[in-house]
Amino acid sequence: MAEFTATVRSLGEIDVVDAGGYLDAHTAPTLDGVLHDLAEKGRVKIVVNFAALDYISSAGLGVFMANIESIRGAKGDIKLVAMKPNVYNIFDLLGFPLLYDIFDTEDEAIAKYNNPDKDEK
């Protein structure tokens, strides 16, 4: 089975989740647990960094859909950054760029949190 890692770094009130490896039906519960735990703690300004993610399946995408309503309901958001082209293509194919802010860099996502009225895209 392919490996998946999800580690959290806190940058003030923003949490960065570094996702790596393969996010599929077998590993999706790991990311789901991380996002759920952050939301339970009221940590709802989240950036997911995909720089080390090599693959995502529909089950992996489902994790984001399963958590976004509660996070946005708590006045937070999930911003996605540093996707490899093959990972971005899956998100794009399913219309995720219409639902989520996707940035090239972590700094851009953090800037959007710090200045939400300014269009960073």
C-alpha positions as CSV (number, residue, x, y, z in Angstrom):
1,M,0.0,0.0,0.0
2,A,1.2,3.5,-0.9
3,E,2.2,5.8,2.0
4,F,0.5,9.1,2.9
5,T,1.7,11.7,5.4
6,A,-0.1,14.7,6.8
7,T,1.8,16.9,9.2
8,V,0.5,20.2,10.7
9,R,2.5,23.4,11.2
10,S,0.9,26.3,13.0
11,L,1.7,29.8,11.7
12,G,-0.2,32.0,14.2
13,E,-3.9,31.5,13.6
14,I,-3.3,29.6,10.3
15,D,-2.5,25.9,10.2
16,V,-0.6,24.4,7.3
17,V,-1.2,20.7,6.5
18,D,1.7,19.3,4.5
19,A,0.3,16.4,2.6
20,G,2.6,13.9,1.0
21,G,2.5,10.6,-0.9
22,Y,-0.7,9.0,-2.2
23,L,-4.1,10.2,-1.0
24,D,-6.6,7.4,-1.9
25,A,-9.4,5.4,-0.3
26,H,-7.0,3.7,2.1
27,T,-5.2,6.8,3.2
28,A,-8.1,9.4,3.1
29,P,-9.1,8.7,6.7
30,T,-5.8,10.1,7.8
31,L,-6.3,13.5,6.2
32,D,-10.0,13.5,7.3
33,G,-8.9,13.0,10.9
34,V,-6.4,15.8,10.7
35,L,-8.9,18.3,9.2
36,H,-11.6,17.2,11.6
37,D,-9.3,17.6,14.6
38,L,-8.3,21.1,13.5
39,A,-12.0,22.1,13.2
40,E,-12.8,20.6,16.6
41,K,-10.1,22.8,18.1
42,G,-11.5,25.9,16.3
43,R,-8.5,26.0,14.0
44,V,-10.4,26.7,10.8
45,K,-7.9,28.8,8.8
46,I,-6.3,25.9,6.9
47,V,-3.8,25.7,4.1
48,V,-3.1,22.3,2.6
49,N,0.3,22.2,0.9
50,F,0.4,19.5,-1.8
51,A,4.1,20.0,-2.8
52,A,4.9,16.4,-1.7
53,L,1.6,14.8,-2.9
54,D,2.1,12.5,-5.9
55,Y,-1.5,11.2,-6.3
56,I,-5.1,11.9,-5.3
57,S,-8.1,9.8,-5.9
58,S,-11.8,10.7,-5.8
59,A,-11.8,9.5,-2.2
60,G,-9.1,12.0,-1.4
61,L,-11.2,14.8,-3.0
62,G,-14.1,13.6,-0.9
63,V,-12.2,14.5,2.3
64,F,-12.3,18.2,1.3
65,M,-16.0,18.1,0.5
66,A,-16.8,16.3,3.8
67,N,-15.0,19.0,5.9
68,I,-15.5,22.3,4.0
69,E,-19.1,23.0,5.2
70,S,-18.3,22.8,8.9
71,I,-15.1,24.7,8.5
72,R,-16.7,27.5,6.5
73,G,-19.6,27.4,8.9
74,A,-17.1,28.3,11.6
75,K,-15.9,31.3,9.6
76,G,-12.8,29.5,8.3
77,D,-11.7,28.0,4.9
78,I,-9.4,25.5,3.3
79,K,-7.0,26.9,0.8
80,L,-5.0,24.6,-1.5
81,V,-1.4,25.2,-2.6
82,A,1.6,23.9,-4.5
83,M,-0.2,21.2,-6.6
84,K,1.7,19.1,-9.1
85,P,0.1,19.3,-12.5
86,N,-1.3,15.7,-12.3
87,V,-2.9,16.5,-9.0
88,Y,-4.3,19.9,-10.1
89,N,-5.8,18.2,-13.2
90,I,-8.0,16.0,-11.0
91,F,-9.2,19.0,-9.0
92,D,-9.8,21.0,-12.1
93,L,-11.7,18.1,-13.9
94,L,-14.2,18.0,-11.0
95,G,-14.6,21.8,-10.8
96,F,-12.8,22.4,-7.5
97,P,-11.2,25.7,-8.6
98,L,-14.7,27.1,-8.5
99,L,-15.2,26.0,-4.9
100,Y,-11.7,26.5,-3.4
101,D,-8.9,29.0,-3.5
102,I,-6.0,27.3,-5.2
103,F,-2.6,29.1,-5.1
104,D,0.9,28.3,-6.4
105,T,2.5,29.1,-3.1
106,E,1.8,28.9,0.6
107,D,2.7,32.6,0.9
108,E,-0.1,33.5,-1.5
109,A,-2.7,31.6,0.5
110,I,-1.5,33.1,3.8
111,A,-1.7,36.6,2.2
112,K,-5.3,35.9,1.2
113,Y,-6.2,35.0,4.8
114,N,-4.5,38.1,6.0
115,N,-6.1,40.4,3.4
116,P,-9.3,38.6,2.3
117,D,-10.7,41.5,0.3
118,K,-7.7,41.7,-1.9
119,D,-7.8,39.4,-5.0
120,E,-4.5,37.5,-4.9
121,K,-5.2,35.2,-7.8
